[in-house]
Amino acid sequence: MFQKDYILRMVEMIGDLIAALLGLIKKGDLEQAEKILERGYFELLRSDASFFQLIPKEQLTEKLLGDHHYTNGHLEVLSELFFAEARLSEAQNKLSNSLIYYEKSLVLLDFLEQEDKTWSAKRDERKSLLKERIAILSEREADKP
């Protein structure tokens, strides 16, 4: 029961964090958004962002669930952090980084959908947005000289 309450609190906190980050990005305060995002990784998942950045998307769930004993709740939180990281990278015009984070976020959501075996309108919306952003950024990356 304690772990379930902890995960619910984490999910609520991530919602507030993402809203604040997107607001800062919209205002153009990218430096402050970056600081808050870094703090979010550590406060919510007890690791810095670079730890998650180094894990290839193909190994995300295996490494985090098997090697580091994360739960599906942790993966949901990480998916949201990756989404925020992608938005921030896109605002900083770091499109290849943004693409990587969108893809990692989608990998986690796909995994969670299969594991939970439940339908979520919020998850479907997010997956559609991720797929759209991935398609747009992939096209831009392909057009680069």
C-alpha positions in Angstrom: 0.0 0.0 0.0 2.8 2.4 0.9 4.5 1.9 -2.5 1.2 2.5 -4.3 0.6 5.8 -2.4 4.2 6.8 -3.2 3.7 6.2 -6.9 0.4 8.1 -6.9 2.2 11.1 -5.3 5.0 10.8 -7.8 2.5 10.9 -10.7 0.8 14.0 -9.2 4.2 15.7 -8.7 5.2 14.9 -12.3 2.0 16.5 -13.6 2.8 19.7 -11.7 6.4 19.6 -12.8 5.5 19.2 -16.5 3.0 22.0 -16.4 5.6 24.3 -14.8 8.2 23.2 -17.4 6.0 23.8 -20.3 5.1 27.2 -19.0 8.7 28.2 -18.7 9.4 26.9 -22.2 6.5 28.9 -23.5 7.9 32.0 -21.8 11.3 31.3 -23.3 13.0 30.8 -19.9 14.9 27.7 -21.1 17.7 27.9 -18.5 15.2 27.8 -15.6 13.3 25.0 -17.3 16.5 23.0 -17.6 17.3 23.4 -13.9 13.8 22.3 -12.9 13.9 19.3 -15.2 17.3 18.2 -13.8 16.0 18.5 -10.2 12.9 16.6 -11.3 14.9 13.6 -12.4 16.7 13.4 -9.1 13.8 14.1 -6.8 11.4 11.7 -8.6 13.7 8.9 -9.7 16.8 9.4 -7.6 19.2 9.6 -10.5 20.4 12.5 -12.6 19.3 13.0 -16.2 22.6 11.7 -17.7 22.0 8.3 -16.2 18.8 7.9 -18.3 20.3 9.7 -21.4 22.9 7.0 -21.7 20.5 4.1 -21.9 19.6 3.2 -25.5 15.9 3.2 -26.2 16.1 -0.5 -27.1 17.3 -1.4 -23.6 15.3 1.0 -21.5 12.7 -1.3 -20.0 15.2 -4.2 -19.6 17.8 -2.1 -17.8 15.4 -0.1 -15.6 13.1 -3.0 -14.6 15.8 -5.7 -14.4 19.0 -4.1 -13.4 17.7 -1.2 -11.4 14.4 -2.5 -10.0 12.2 0.3 -11.2 8.4 -0.2 -11.3 5.9 0.5 -14.0 5.1 3.7 -12.0 8.7 4.8 -12.3 8.5 4.2 -16.0 5.4 6.3 -16.3 7.1 9.1 -14.5 10.2 8.7 -16.7 8.1 8.8 -19.8 6.8 12.2 -18.8 10.2 13.5 -18.0 11.4 12.4 -21.4 8.5 14.2 -23.0 9.4 17.4 -21.1 13.1 16.9 -22.0 12.1 16.5 -25.7 10.0 19.7 -25.6 12.9 21.6 -24.0 15.4 20.2 -26.5 13.1 21.2 -29.3 12.8 24.8 -27.9 16.6 24.9 -27.7 16.7 23.8 -31.4 18.4 20.6 -30.5 16.2 18.6 -32.8 18.2 15.3 -32.8 18.1 15.2 -29.0 14.5 16.0 -29.0 13.8 13.2 -31.4 15.6 10.7 -29.1 13.6 11.8 -26.1 10.3 11.6 -27.9 11.2 8.1 -29.1 12.2 7.0 -25.6 9.0 8.4 -24.1 7.0 6.4 -26.7 8.9 3.2 -26.0 8.0 3.5 -22.4 4.3 4.2 -23.1 4.1 1.3 -25.5 5.6 -1.0 -22.9 3.3 0.3 -20.2 0.3 -0.2 -22.4 1.2 -3.8 -23.0 2.0 -4.5 -19.4 -1.1 -2.8 -17.9 -3.5 -4.2 -20.5 -5.8 -1.3 -19.9 -6.9 1.5 -22.1 -6.1 5.0 -21.2 -7.3 8.1 -23.1 -4.5 10.1 -21.7 -1.9 7.6 -22.8 -3.5 7.3 -26.3 -3.4 11.1 -26.6 0.2 11.3 -25.5 1.2 8.5 -27.9 -0.5 10.2 -30.8 1.3 13.5 -30.0 4.6 11.6 -29.7 4.2 9.9 -33.0 3.4 13.2 -34.7 6.4 14.9 -33.2 8.6 11.9 -34.1 7.4 12.0 -37.7 8.0 15.7 -38.0 11.4 15.7 -36.5 12.5 12.6 -38.4 11.5 14.4 -41.6 13.5 17.5 -40.6 16.5 15.4 -39.7 16.3 13.6 -43.1 16.2 16.9 -44.9 19.4 18.1 -43.3 22.4 18.4 -45.6 
